[in-house]
């Protein structure tokens, strides 16, 4: 009985963590009334995401007050995604940027770049896009 309970709790926690760090892959699937957002190309490639793939309400920001996802939380999500700690990777750069659809909708995202420590010229870098809704994007084709 105890083992079943512990298994159920661990499964629930695993699902909660997986849901918290949802990774969105590029999809060619199209749906009615979808909006497509193109995020700037970076060293990892270009990023596109379609409105049905993430929580659009949480990914928008009106420019007033603080965004729904802080920069610190976005960095934490990047560390969790790469399964690394602050002792292994350091923050090289964090950019907060808008992405536009053809319909004129704006979503916001963080482009987080982590680098190996100790930092040296041409150190390995790890890049991930974190939407304000908390979802993570993989570069197209990766």
ZILIN-V529392 format. One record per residue. N is the residue number from 1. RES is the residue in one letter. PHI is phi in radians with two decimals (none if undefined). D_LAST is the distance of its C-alpha to the last C-alpha in whole Angstrom. Layout:
# ZILIN-V529392
n	res	phi	d_last
N	RES	PHI	D_LAST
N	RES	PHI	D_LAST
This chain:
# ZILIN-V529392
n	res	phi	d_last
1	X	none	43
2	X	-1.08	42
3	X	-1.10	39
4	X	-1.11	38
5	X	-1.14	38
6	X	-1.11	36
7	X	-1.10	33
8	X	-1.12	33
9	X	-1.13	33
10	X	-1.17	30
11	X	-1.14	28
12	X	-1.06	29
13	X	-1.14	28
14	X	-1.11	25
15	X	-1.15	24
16	X	-1.14	25
17	X	-1.17	23
18	X	-1.09	20
19	X	-1.17	21
20	X	-1.16	21
21	X	-2.01	18
22	X	-1.10	16
23	X	-1.82	12
24	X	-1.74	11
25	X	-1.70	8
26	X	-1.07	9
27	X	-2.32	12
28	X	-1.62	14
29	X	-1.10	17
30	X	-2.07	20
31	X	-2.30	23
32	X	-1.09	26
33	X	1.05	27
34	X	-1.47	23
35	X	-1.97	22
36	X	-2.02	19
37	X	-1.99	18
38	X	-1.89	16
39	X	-1.77	15
40	X	-0.86	16
41	X	-1.26	13
42	X	-2.36	13
43	X	-1.09	12
44	X	-1.45	8
45	X	2.18	8
46	X	-1.71	10
47	X	-2.19	10
48	X	-2.28	12
49	X	-2.54	14
50	X	-1.87	17
51	X	-1.00	20
52	X	-1.38	20
53	X	-1.54	17
54	X	-2.56	19
55	X	-1.48	22
56	X	-1.08	23
57	X	-1.07	27
58	X	-1.40	25
59	X	-1.53	23
60	X	-1.64	26
61	X	-2.65	28
62	X	-1.62	31
63	X	1.49	32
64	X	-1.86	35
65	X	1.20	35
66	X	-1.52	32
67	X	-1.09	28
68	X	-1.14	28
69	X	-2.10	25
70	X	-1.32	26
71	X	-1.07	24
72	X	-1.04	25
73	X	-1.17	24
74	X	-1.11	21
75	X	-1.13	21
76	X	-1.01	22
77	X	-1.12	19
78	X	-1.12	16
79	X	-1.03	19
80	X	-1.12	19
81	X	-1.06	15
82	X	-1.51	15
83	X	0.96	18
84	X	-2.24	20
85	X	-2.00	23
86	X	-1.16	25
87	X	-1.39	26
88	X	-1.64	23
89	X	-2.24	21
90	X	-2.00	23
91	X	-1.37	22
92	X	-1.58	21
93	X	-2.81	21
94	X	-2.34	21
95	X	-2.06	21
96	X	-1.93	22
97	X	-2.38	21
98	X	-1.65	22
99	X	-2.25	20
100	X	-2.00	22
101	X	-1.75	22
102	X	-1.13	25
103	X	-1.40	27
104	X	1.68	27
105	X	-1.30	26
106	X	-2.04	25
107	X	-2.05	22
108	X	-2.11	22
109	X	-2.63	19
110	X	-1.85	19
111	X	-1.81	16
112	X	-1.83	17
113	X	-2.09	16
114	X	-1.89	18
115	X	-2.36	19
116	X	-1.16	20
117	X	-2.02	24
118	X	-1.18	27
119	X	-1.20	25
120	X	-2.37	25
121	X	-0.99	25
122	X	1.14	21
123	X	-1.11	20
124	X	-1.08	17
125	X	-2.17	15
126	X	-2.19	13
127	X	-2.12	12
128	X	-2.60	12
129	X	-1.73	13
130	X	-2.09	16
131	X	-1.26	18
132	X	-1.04	22
133	X	-1.31	22
134	X	1.76	20
135	X	-1.30	17
136	X	-1.87	13
137	X	-1.95	10
138	X	-1.65	7
139	X	-1.11	6
140	X	-1.01	6
141	X	1.42	4
142	X	-1.90	0
